[in-house]
Amino acid sequence: MPLSDAEQKAVEYLSNDREELMEFVAAGIRTPSVTGTEGPFGEMIAGWLKDNDFESRLEKIGEDFGRAQEGFDAEHDLDERPNVYGWLRGTDAAVPPLILCTHLDVVSTGDRSQWRDDPFSGKRSGGRILGRGATDMKGSLGAALYAMRAVRQAGITPACDVQFQAVSAEESGGLGTLRALSSEQAPSAVIVTEPTGGAVSPACSGCVHFTTTVTGLAGHAAVPWTGVSALDKMILVYEVLTELARKRQEVRQNPLFADYRDAAPFSVGVFNVGEWRSTVPDRAQFIARFGVMPDESIAEVRAQIVDAVSAAAATDEWLAEHPPVVSWDNAGFPGWATDATSSIVRVMSSAFKAVTGSTKLSGVTYGSDAGHYASRGIPTVLFGAGSISGAHGPNEYVEEDDVLQVAQALAVGIARYRP
């Protein structure tokens, strides 16, 4: 479907406002918001909404809410960490809204010596905006805000309310979105602006985060046979989980994930072992992630992990007597899939094609707030600028052209969406 006159106006407004949008994204990067410190960036977003005459609200997640949720014991300072909401009103406020879901927080920078520039510089160079959060997801957050403004400027009234959400704590499991689900009107559909390279993603493998702890027996390193190395025993556990991941990959195929070597990978992010170079380590621990496919539940994958660890212990005399301990770090992100014939998938596919001339449907392999919506039966898509391969590492960036295209497609999608 070609662009209507009103849609063309919205696209042109965004082209004309390109420099303002890119400077907004750069300013957002210069406002650090590593998970747990989202407050200042939330205030910046709330200020933009107010300055641009959008109805808005800033609301803290709250310690009481956090304590009531299973799996979020590690969250902190919740009375200071905000969710920010904004509304573009439609023709009928009684109709369930369309949600543009974004998140405020970014991951830590890691080793700063691996960055060519200050991770929070927001530097613009060669058509790119550089810095932590550029791809995940301050570029697309800015695109969502400016898309709403362009729709209004073009004189388009959406068929239903459009609610913008910028939530805290996405990177640590999605507590901000759970808070939004508890307080906001249930939506008719959700667009989560995670980086998809411009693809419309109606399916996602989720993940479970877990910690495994193995106990050994300390001894002097000069006579290591007098102890039991927790490292050696942990390697047995790791190898069994790696084999589990390989077997799962063989049997769990989905054409939407054809671009990925493994749609539900196992990966260890943190490994701790020992206390002293001359002591056989008596404790080893790793913190890991396991993927969850759309056709399985978090409970099923957790059971597979526990069974695999138990199987490893059964093959070793020490582990049989000193079983490894598996604990769950948060509630996890469900895997999910939205029917490709649903309105939100068709609308966003047509919108991106109208703007760029092409479109692609593809699954993604990372957990996100989308899982919290999709698992409740709400039609959900992921759509955003940049690639997940550029997130969470050094020298993160987003292409300015991609940010503009996503903003334009979101504007057209808002105009075309019908619940």
Secondary structure, DSSP 8 states (H G I E B T S, - for coil): ----HHHHHHHHHHHHTHHHHHHHHHHHHTS--BTT--HHHHHHHHHHHHHTT-EEEEEE--HHHHHTSTT-TT---TTT-EEEEEEE--S-TTS--EEEEEE--B-----GGG-SS-TT---EETTEEESTTIIIIIHHHHHHHHHHHHHHHTT---SS-EEEEEES-TTTT-HHHHHHHHHS---SEEEE----TT-BB-EE-EEEEEEEEEE-B--BTTSGGGSB-HHHHHHHHHHHHHHHHHHHHHH---GGGTT-S-SS-EEEEEEEE-S-TTB--SEEEEEEEEEE-TTS-HHHHHHHHHHHHHHHHHT-HHHHHS--EEEE-SS-B--EE--TTSHHHHHHHHHHHHHHS---B--B-S--THHHHHTTT--EEE--SS-GGGSSSTT-EEEHHHHHHHHHHHHHHHHH---
